[in-house]
Amino acid sequence: MPKVKTNSFLKKLVLEFGEEFFQTDGSILYCKLCETKVSHEKKYNIQQHVWREKHVQAVKRHENEKSALLQPFLQQFSSQSDFNADLCSTLVAANIPMNKLNNIHFREFLIKYCKKTIPDESTLHQKLWVSIDETTDSVRRNVANVIVGTLQPQNPSNMFVIHTEYLDKVNHSTIFQLFDKAMHILWGNCVKHNDVLLFVSDAAPYMKKAGDCIKALYPKLIHVTCLTHALHNVCEEVRAHYQDVDQLIEGMKKTFLKCLKRTAIFNEKCPELPNPPRPITTRWGTWIKAVQYYCKHFNELKSVIENFEEESQCVIVVKQLFQNVSLQSNIVYISTNFGFLPDMITTLERKGESLTTCINIVLDAEKKLNEANGDIATATSGKLNRVLLKNKGWKQLLDINTILCGVSSNEINYHGFSLNEISCMINASITSVDVERSFSIYKNILSDNKVSFTSENLAKYMVVNSFFNLN
């Protein structure tokens, strides 16, 4: 006698092949899509039914109908999400604390004219990163910018200059006060101390000390010093070991800087060759790029210089340097062993790079320096290792990145972050490039015909302009 299929067995079949498609009354197996009874003596019979064209087409129709039913809801949800995001960005850009959404009159105004559901203040709270830097402007004032961005797992965040302030003194105390003031501008008197997860700055001693003070009030905050600065410090370490190469680059810069006659001769003799670069040491990686230029075009440049008949001091020095055989070997060594650094710096400067991408760049630079040949490579490798060792946030971000890369271990440190906070760190920044870009906006605003700006109005103008230029 054939075995009788039990009720529990049929329920297992329904679960295996999908409750959405099959059901049972305990004795028969029924396909809801095809509206027919299905033989269940063997699993193969059910599989045959699933593979039939009729069932396949029925599944497609079912999915299409389900999608059609969900579409209005998804559109409504997407529209509301976009509204919430835009509302949040606008409040930040206009320096309006989010707790103003709790004001009944403000809410009624938004509801009446926006025709949208106005979210509660807590709905707009997101995890944040903050970056601060300062500089001296053209009228010798100490100006500091504070940039705020959101940390979210889906997309790189938009960022805004939330505050610009002029400091009488630049030290850890004024930076700490500036940070806390910016958070009060954002949240009013209800600062969400646990929502600030990352602080990015340069590696100045007063910034490091300020970071320690800030962490006392913002317990989940990680303070990381700019990793692009770290690679630039390596470039400066290389430059310090090769004064002859530095003299050549500086001498060539002087030779062509204000002499149109020499430039014309150069363009005539080397029409397809770009003019000699004029690196600025504060522009990251430009000195190494200049060395690569001289390595690639050394003979052509030497030929042009030797044909200069005038005997100005800069031309005499450059002619002597081009005859230096050891200088030529130094140029080759620098270009071969350190030529990768400018491209890595450029990649780190790009917007929207993930935490994993940026960390891998730094680790790759560390590996290449360790593998490079010569005493100078050993010295520069040691320089990078010391810089990373002093960067307290670097080790914490390495631990977080390990989790984001799917490496599981009982020894991984979560640093007090929740699982959601860990996922938000995928788009965390490890450079202060964005806040430094804000000073370019500031420099353009403070032109010669705008020096009569009051400091208060200039700060407000800076915040408004950054809303359109930083993203």
Secondary structure, DSSP 8 states (H G I E B T S, - for coil): ------HHHHHHHHHHH-TTTEEE-SS-EEETTTTEEE--SSHHHHHHHHHSHHHHHHHHHHHHHHHHHHHHHHHHHHHHHHHHHHHHHHHHHTT--GGGGG-HHHHHHHHHHH-S----GGGG--EEEEEEEEEE-TTS-EEEEEEEEEE-SSS---EEEEEEEEESS-SHHHHHHHHHHHHHHHHTT---GGGEEEEEE---HHHHHHHHHHHHHSTT-EEEE-HHHHHHHHHHHHHHH-HHHHHHHHHHHHHHHS-HHHHHHHHHH-TTS-------TTSTTHHHHHHHHHHHHHHHHHHHHHT-----HHHHHHHHHHT-HHHHHHHHHHHHHHTTHHHHHHHHHSTT--HHHHHHHHHHHHHHHHHS-SHHHHHHHHHHHHHHHH-HHHHHHHHHHHHHTT---TT---TT--HHHHHHGGG-----HHHHHHHHHHHHHS-GGGTT--HHHHHHHHHHHHHHH--
